[in-house]
Amino acid sequence: MVNPGGAWTEQVAAMTPRMMPPTMRLWWPMIRLVQRRRSTEKAARPVIRAATDPRLAGQTGVWITENSKVGQPSRAGRDDDLAARVYERIARMADGPNEQ
């Protein structure tokens, strides 16, 4: 899993507060500050590392942070039973309410 973090792109620049949930609009100035901090080049570094670092060849289940550090996902992130339950719940939500 690679976490490139946020990046200042054309799509991000085009966002408006009204695109955010109401509670997040309160944080809009802080969100914008964080968004502007990272260039697309900086955000691409962990993705490029994952694709090209020979030390990562054949490895699975590692987490690469936005600062290109390699580690393990949290215990919850490695829990296959939890992942299956989340998947099932999302699948039910995507099916919508049952008609009777």
Beta strands, then each sheet from edge to edge (+ up, - down):
strand 1: 63-64
strand 2: 70-71
sheet 1: 1+ 2-
end
